[in-house]
Amino acid sequence: MPDPLLAHSHDGPAASSTGRTPPSAPEHLNSTGCRIQYTDGKGRGVFASRAIPAHTLLEISPVLLFSASEYDAHGKYTVLDHYTFKWRDGRMALALGLGSLFNHSDTPNVSYSVDSRTESIRYTAARAIEPDEELCIFYGFNLWFSPVDAHNLEVAKPSEDEWGGLTALADISEMDPPTENLEEIISEDKLPFTREKLTPDEDDEDTVESIRTCVGGRYPGSAPYNHNAEVGRLQTFPNALSNPLARWLKQSGFDTPTLSHLKRIRKSPTHSTLLLTTTLTAPPLPSDPDLQLAPPYQISVPRTPALSMPSLKVKNTLWPTVFAPRRKGEPEEWSRARLRWATRAMHRVVDEARRVGAAGELPIVSHVPAPFEDGEGDHPHSYIAHDIRVSASHPLRHSVLNVIRQLADTRQRASLVPSPAPPQPEALRNGQSYLLTSLTLFTTHEPCLMCSMALLHSRVKEIFYLVPMPRTGGCGGAACVPKLEGVNHRYGIARWWDGAEGISTEGLQIADDIDA
Ligand SMILES: C[S@@+](CC[C@H](N)C(=O)[O-])C[C@H]1O[C@@H](n2cnc3c(N)ncnc32)[C@H](O)[C@@H]1O
């Protein structure tokens, strides 16, 4: 887009009408009555070849998009600069078809709207138009040329405009096309993001060798622990001892949730076997002489529940295993409506990041919107924060930590509202105000290890990020925190594709050694 403060090395389109004899205007096949015609001082323009009723859709122009860097390096030094404008994601757009030929007027008779979904602009008659009238749009307030037909209107001037004023118009892709089915489930390959698999898919496990098994522990009096053998520690006992042994087990500390995918006892007609532990440390066996137990021993046991019947059959040959066909954390289905919710949230973080980046901060932003299930509309419980380590001179003021804190502070304040105010649903104590249980966090950059760990503690449901940080990221880059063994919570991770749904990484570049 032309900068009125910069001298242009090229002539604008209007110059061709003054310096040289203009060529004949091409015929145009637009069926809504538009034609192209030369006009004094403006170059080509679009004219009505007949009367056009108000609200007539005149033209749908596809746009050509240039990345900001490509445009900076090349486009802006050419005549293209008279035709391009800023697309909502920061790229530069050139309208094809008639779109680039509408001249400017401060009393326009044509309005337009951007449709980022189809990468096009729709031009509509703003009022009834007379035959032979010129069709004009409003470019904005900061023009890079002197309009030949200015009316010098006194109008309130917005802070940012020019041809880029287009971007301030409604994006019709945000409105529902009437035929769109918001309930429709979108197949995984059509989603604009990929989801990180947190646990390997085990449905295919159909041989004993392929089953991942548990690590056994050193047990006093048993054979030395063999690091190569992944084992569970077992104790065989006569069935008559079932009840006292079950009582002992309850108090033993061997009864841990890590064994919840395994049955504890394998029954046989006279003697049954108890799975004691799969950990490296274990308390001694009961000293009760009545129990008269043989020394414990080790075998391999499955590390995870069976997800399919064939897998259950094979795992049961090792040790009785729990059948859990729907794995916890299994990817959720995405409806079109949910995708719109996520797209909005991603747009919000990216737009905000560009804004704070231009103001001198790191362009890193995190946003926790109201859950999709809470429906559309302005929701009081929606949080957004950017990285302020530059302005605050504080190395820990990362956007993820800032947004968690913002959310906690808001909840704390709500909990302090004195009665007789209505009860506050978010009134919490004991650090619970920091919990993001069942919430989704959208962020521009893959969170660093510290923030990934904070998210784990916060019990966030899932996160979405746009810019991967291979050297410093804690969600698949340098490490994947929620995948680590032994963590007590796992959250979903989804990486948004650069450019998908009009969301790009333009303007979000940071050094690859920064902890985001
Ligand atoms: C997007 S182009 C419009 C089509 C252009 N007239 C052509 O011949 O290709 C924008 C350029 O048209 C010219 N223009 C548009 N509106 C004008 C106006 N009201 N007065 C003078 N020049 C105008 C300026 O040179 C501007 O850079």
The ligand as an ORCA input file, in Angstrom:
! r2SCAN-3c Opt
* xyz 0 1
  C      -6.625      0.758     -7.124
  S      -6.162      1.812     -8.373
  C      -7.672      2.187     -9.191
  C      -7.619      1.951    -10.675
  C      -6.748      2.902    -11.450
  N      -7.451      4.113    -11.701
  C      -6.241      2.295    -12.728
  O      -6.324      2.958    -13.795
  O      -5.707      1.216    -12.735
  C      -5.777      3.199     -7.412
  C      -5.182      4.321     -8.178
  O      -6.158      5.004     -8.942
  C      -5.978      6.400     -8.880
  N      -7.185      6.972     -8.232
  C      -8.160      6.317     -7.605
  N      -9.116      7.145     -7.177
  C      -8.742      8.382     -7.519
  C      -9.309      9.680     -7.332
  N     -10.448      9.879     -6.707
  N      -8.602     10.719     -7.829
  C      -7.432     10.562     -8.485
  N      -6.859      9.363     -8.690
  C      -7.498      8.282     -8.212
  C      -4.746      6.663     -8.068
  O      -3.658      6.799     -8.960
  C      -4.587      5.383     -7.293
  O      -3.243      5.096     -6.998
*
